[in-house]
Amino acid sequence: MQLTSEVVRKSYDDLNALFAVAFGGHIHNGYWYSTDDDSTLHVAMQRLNDLVIEKVAARKGWSVLDLGCGTGELARQFAEKSGCESVGVSNSQVQMAEANAAARAANLDGLAKFQFADAHSLPFPDARFDAALAVESLCQMEDRPRVFSEIARVLRPGGRLVVVDFAERVTISPGQKDFLTAEQQADFMRFGEIGDLFGRAGFHLLESMDLSWNIPLSQATMLEAIRQRRTELSAHYSAEFIDTFEDNWMKISEIFEKHMAYLLLIAEKAPL
Ligand SMILES: C[S@@+](CC[C@H](N)C(=O)[O-])C[C@H]1O[C@@H](n2cnc3c(N)ncnc32)[C@H](O)[C@@H]1O
């Protein structure tokens, strides 16, 4: 199965209930201080959000784009904590409906707004935002250089970009990903690609943090969360679907462990 925006769009519509039930609004890894850290999955996932918000380092009056925002937890928290505007986009209609409903319920809809959009062609004017962030979303975008030039276009000169994502440290051979279902397609950045991706779009890398040692507990605790909610999930998915999803999760976890780094990258668009 080829990674395309359409495959990704459909998979997030279909998997929305699974992520909501099992992970409660976060669709990303957790951050643990060490392997002895016994924090829950929810606490660890929240820590990653806090770290991203800290790294955006928004100033009063900023407007921030969350690219591939899931159901909007991070963008809502950002708006609430900073008092700045956040605009989340995702290519899942289901996620956007949920994100807007949650913003309304929290009385944050004046500051946190969500709209359906494809990252390859953003519906915003040039220089609309002061900062952009993308947490575990670039790995699912089929044409990353195009997405980077779109991000650069909608950021003002000197605007900030914060990316959290996997990077392939050890090459994955094509056959190693054959087992992935449509819902699990991804194309991870290669280590050697990162400098070019940012540089060609006019970004200057300011900081790079390797979080690989903070996330190893994620895959197992996320799988456990899915298993614990099996009864609730069976209201939405067949037993066969959940079994395949779980089996693949274990295989993907092995790939993550052997091949992937997990990075937080902070960049700045060249000032005028
Ligand atoms: C793994 S989830 C991460 C969600 C959120 N950033 C978080 O950390 O919880 C990936 C997100 O990227 C979005 N996404 C993937 N490809 C996209 C595209 N081409 N355009 C817009 N959104 C996209 C998905 O819809 C989903 O919301």
The ligand as an SDF file (V2000), in Angstrom:
LIG
                    3D

 27 29  0  0  0  0  0  0  0  0999 V2000
    0.1640   10.7280   14.3650 C   0  0  0  0  0  0  0  0  0  0  0  0
   -1.0890   11.9460   14.1530 S   0  0  0  0  0  0  0  0  0  0  0  0
   -0.4460   13.2090   15.2040 C   0  0  0  0  0  0  0  0  0  0  0  0
   -1.5330   14.1260   15.6800 C   0  0  0  0  0  0  0  0  0  0  0  0
   -1.0920   15.2320   16.6310 C   0  0  0  0  0  0  0  0  0  0  0  0
   -0.0550   16.0530   16.0450 N   0  0  0  0  0  0  0  0  0  0  0  0
   -0.6310   14.6650   17.9440 C   0  0  0  0  0  0  0  0  0  0  0  0
    0.5760   14.7440   18.1990 O   0  0  0  0  0  0  0  0  0  0  0  0
   -1.4540   14.1550   18.7050 O   0  0  0  0  0  0  0  0  0  0  0  0
   -0.7860   12.5970   12.5210 C   0  0  0  0  0  0  0  0  0  0  0  0
   -1.6980   13.7400   12.1170 C   0  0  0  0  0  0  0  0  0  0  0  0
   -1.2450   14.2720   10.8660 O   0  0  0  0  0  0  0  0  0  0  0  0
   -2.3710   14.5080   10.0230 C   0  0  0  0  0  0  0  0  0  0  0  0
   -1.9360   14.4650    8.6340 N   0  0  0  0  0  0  0  0  0  0  0  0
   -1.2500   13.4900    8.0030 C   0  0  0  0  0  0  0  0  0  0  0  0
   -1.0720   13.8000    6.7110 N   0  0  0  0  0  0  0  0  0  0  0  0
   -1.6560   15.0090    6.5030 C   0  0  0  0  0  0  0  0  0  0  0  0
   -1.8000   15.8790    5.3920 C   0  0  0  0  0  0  0  0  0  0  0  0
   -1.3290   15.5430    4.1910 N   0  0  0  0  0  0  0  0  0  0  0  0
   -2.4360   17.0490    5.5620 N   0  0  0  0  0  0  0  0  0  0  0  0
   -2.9420   17.4070    6.7730 C   0  0  0  0  0  0  0  0  0  0  0  0
   -2.8430   16.6300    7.8590 N   0  0  0  0  0  0  0  0  0  0  0  0
   -2.2030   15.4520    7.7390 C   0  0  0  0  0  0  0  0  0  0  0  0
   -3.3220   13.3780   10.3820 C   0  0  0  0  0  0  0  0  0  0  0  0
   -4.6340   13.6610    9.9780 O   0  0  0  0  0  0  0  0  0  0  0  0
   -3.1540   13.3650   11.9010 C   0  0  0  0  0  0  0  0  0  0  0  0
   -3.9630   14.3650   12.4610 O   0  0  0  0  0  0  0  0  0  0  0  0
  1  2  1  0
  2  3  1  0
  2 10  1  0
  3  4  1  0
  4  5  1  0
  5  6  1  0
  5  7  1  0
  7  8  2  0
  7  9  1  0
 10 11  1  0
 11 12  1  0
 11 26  1  0
 12 13  1  0
 13 14  1  0
 13 24  1  0
 14 15  1  0
 14 23  1  0
 15 16  2  0
 16 17  1  0
 17 18  1  0
 17 23  2  0
 18 19  1  0
 18 20  2  0
 20 21  1  0
 21 22  2  0
 22 23  1  0
 24 25  1  0
 24 26  1  0
 26 27  1  0
M  CHG  2   2   1   9  -1
M  END
$$$$
